[in-house]
Amino acid sequence: MKAMILAAGKGTRVRPITYTMPKPMMPILQKPVMEFLLELLRHHGFDQILVNVSHLAEEIENYFRDGQRFGVEIAYSFEGKIDDDGKLVGEAIGSAGGMRRIQDFSPFFDDTFVVLCGDALIDLDLTAAVKWHKEKGAIATIITKSVPKDEVSSYGVVVTDEEGRVKAFQEKPSTEEALSTNINTGIYIFEPEVFNYIPSGVEYDIGSQLFPNLVEIKAPFYAIPMDFEWVDIGKVPDYWRAIRGVLLGEIKNVQIPGHEVAPGIYTGLNVAVNWDKVDITGPVYIGGMTRIEDGAKIVGPAMIGPNCWICSGATVENSVIFEWSRLGPGVRLVDKLVFGRYCVDKTGAAIDVQAAALDWLITDARQTVPSHTPLERQAIEELLGTNVN
């Protein structure tokens, strides 16, 4: 069976992470989001998968390659061009445009197929959804999920009749205006006939263009609300919640990797730490080859990636630290996400510590960095809103 994963977007709402990492590669405790999708597809018999790529395409292709080690076959449709210097330049052509480009190249989609957005953790019975889609005789089906009324303004709302036929869409309506609490999850089932309604050679979107057109022409277009685990990673706060959810055991289909060395404390291989001289309260994950110096304090839920270095007297509380990061001596990091040269709070506001002359605070762990001065301490307190002991 055939499927497509949408992975061409720039991930602008998850910057600065997506400056150097495409959204489908964002790790949930060391495992890319897209890998979970491949596991789901394989489990339900979808073993031939096309992935459209554009932004940082090589990062996705180099990791997943032909899909053999994941038990599936993968091919990639690059959207963009090669510039005069031989570099790939991404030019995404929209979700439906990406589907059309694949079909125009060679008619790959010759039977019922599934399309998934590459930026969500899901635990969905795809087999049951496809069965429902076929029973309805649908040309297209959206998998929807019911959310609390006060959350509808964050999503695209799908309005259906009693038979499940889609009547209209509301893009992020106010709570008062919302005609439904069923929202678009970015999980779709299509028949090949849908390509009759997608133009070739132009940018074209599934949600804002294809679906409204199907409603207008009264095509057999349905939506099915299903009860399943769905963690959308649309923005930095969503990613933050996903990591917390895994560590707290709220996301059931994702296991904490590594070894549980103490209740709620998990580590990768060869972590350098004297457990009697650090203060660690779980749930915490510490990646392999990370050094935690004596006197450090870590309060969960927190994730510290592999090859990091947490210096003496530093505090990490309710925070996420990506790989190859060094946290300076005595620094208190609370409710922050550290990615490369950026420190991000849980609302998504980012501080470029290098541009702010604070690269001594959070640096590449492979470098040796001097301790901070009193003036630097004052600067970090003002910028991060924390106390440096």
Order of alpha helices (4+ residues) and beta strands (2+ residues): beta-beta-beta-alpha-beta-alpha-beta-beta-beta-alpha-beta-beta-alpha-beta-beta-beta-beta-alpha-beta-beta-alpha-beta-beta-beta-beta-beta-beta-beta-beta-beta-beta-beta-beta-beta-beta-beta-beta-beta-alpha
